[in-house]
Amino acid sequence: MKAIIIGAGVLGVSVARHLAVAGEDVLLLDQRGVGMGTTATTFGWTNSSRKPDPDYHRLNLAGMEEHARLAEQLRGAPSYFPSGALQWADAASEQRLAANVERLKSLGYPAHWITRDEATQIAGDLRIPGTITSIAHFPSEGYVLPDLFVGALLADAERHGAKCTIGEVVAIDDRPEGVAVTLAGGRVCTGDRVVLAAGRWTERLAAGAGIRIPMVTDAGRGAQTVGLLGYAGFPELDLRCVIHTPGLNLRPAAGGRTVLQALDLNRDVDPANPPSMDGNLASTLARRFSALLTDRLRAPRIDLRVGLRSLPADGHTIAGYASAHSRVYCLVSHSGMTLAPILGRLVATEITTDQEQDLLRAFRPTRFTGAQRREIEVDQHAISLGDQ
Ligand SMILES: Cc1cc2nc3c(=O)[nH]c(=O)nc-3n(C[C@H](O)[C@H](O)[C@H](O)COP(=O)(O)OP(=O)(O)OC[C@H]3O[C@@H](n4cnc5c(N)ncnc54)[C@H](O)[C@@H]3O)c2cc1C
């Protein structure tokens, strides 16, 4: 079988790798380059912390487990770290954290309360402010270094024969005898299946082929899709896991850097007019970071990046053929860093065997057939409350 994958983000590359390992003929196309879409601007936390929908929670749990299996198969420097994660709460947030810890425990998800001393041992060199009243530990969570992770997946895909090419797809022709994909410039690639994994560009590209993939497309100031990240070059900091504090989330990054995220600041971010390195948002991030540092450390300069989420309109993964007779398999998801390993394996299995995978049943694109937009829209607050 010849499979054409549109989009070399973490989802497309993961599917391409699994199809190539299965011996299929794989062509991976991207308009810009590998891992340069939303995958380049992610917090990279692997979790199922605030995903109340049972099917979506189950899929994310499977994603977390699959990361461990995949790490044993990939060569090169490690890119997945099962470090665990901490969530700190103050008086304003402790009830909300407690409710989530109880909910997760009732589902069998590893979550427990720890002391400040235990938190310091797990987290490393951070100062825990006196205002922190409770700390929860989630030992099965972790993080991914996106560039290294996507690089390792691609290298393995190429080792198994996959080809990766730069090219912007402008049209998809879905016919009973096969699919044809037209690139800007006129080149036409033909195949037996297309996997449409074009991230936040998917709705538009799909619509051109008569396929309905409703997504959140507002990318204006403070929109739900907008996510600010700070990168602090800070090798002196001994940070050992993902940490969520009332004003700032942190995780270790490659090259001695730390990634910073403050979800409440997203409402002031305008992607069309990105915040400057010496503006208010950068200084707010630096101030919040400094408050967590022990006396001997000073916060360094913080580089900023604005990310745009790839967000299906109802907030949940979309995985499946566009219709019963279609050869175009649609794959879009938020939480793609958590989900890429499991989605890659299950999607490739469905394509190569035509066997439906139980974990994907709730996520077919056909769920949108006939639905009004207002019936499927995601809770506007889900992201600001920490669904990553
Ligand atoms: C701020 C932020 C924080 C996040 N935090 C987390 C987190 O903590 N944990 C987690 O699990 N997830 C997180 N996510 C979500 C996660 O990063 C995404 O779900 C994931 O990166 C999406 O990957 P993708 O492959 O679907 O899309 P992308 O990485 O965007 O890849 C799509 C690719 O398609 C290509 N493309 C588009 N149109 C065309 C075309 N016409 N022709 C050819 N190529 C095309 C693009 O160039 C792009 O490379 C976060 C996202 C953001 C923005």
The ligand as a Gaussian input file, in Angstrom:
#p B3LYP/6-31G(d) Opt

LIG

0 1
 C        1.084000      26.318000      24.080000
 C        0.790000      24.856000      23.870000
 C        0.989000      23.959000      24.900000
 C        0.710000      22.606000      24.715000
 N        0.956000      21.754000      25.732000
 C        0.750000      20.429000      25.563000
 C        1.066000      19.530000      26.612000
 O        1.544000      19.933000      27.667000
 N        0.837000      18.211000      26.398000
 C        0.321000      17.727000      25.214000
 O        0.124000      16.516000      25.086000
 N        0.014000      18.570000      24.197000
 C        0.212000      19.902000      24.351000
 N       -0.073000      20.775000      23.337000
 C       -0.690000      20.236000      22.124000
 C        0.310000      19.567000      21.166000
 O        1.482000      20.328000      21.070000
 C       -0.347000      19.408000      19.806000
 O       -1.532000      18.633000      19.968000
 C        0.533000      18.739000      18.765000
 O        1.778000      19.386000      18.647000
 C       -0.188000      18.745000      17.421000
 O        0.616000      18.083000      16.498000
 P        0.126000      17.906000      14.993000
 O        1.085000      16.981000      14.328000
 O       -1.306000      17.522000      14.959000
 O        0.148000      19.382000      14.388000
 P        1.369000      20.275000      13.874000
 O        2.572000      20.105000      14.716000
 O        0.860000      21.648000      13.686000
 O        1.696000      19.619000      12.461000
 C        0.873000      19.835000      11.335000
 C        1.779000      19.978000      10.150000
 O        0.986000      20.041000       8.968000
 C        1.659000      20.871000       8.048000
 N        0.682000      21.322000       7.048000
 C       -0.422000      22.064000       7.278000
 N       -1.061000      22.310000       6.121000
 C       -0.351000      21.705000       5.142000
 C       -0.482000      21.616000       3.737000
 N       -1.495000      22.215000       3.079000
 N        0.448000      20.936000       3.037000
 C        1.504000      20.341000       3.668000
 N        1.682000      20.416000       5.006000
 C        0.768000      21.072000       5.737000
 C        2.192000      22.001000       8.911000
 O        3.276000      22.676000       8.269000
 C        2.604000      21.268000      10.188000
 O        3.988000      20.942000      10.210000
 C        0.200000      22.134000      23.468000
 C        0.024000      23.039000      22.422000
 C        0.307000      24.385000      22.614000
 C        0.131000      25.342000      21.484000

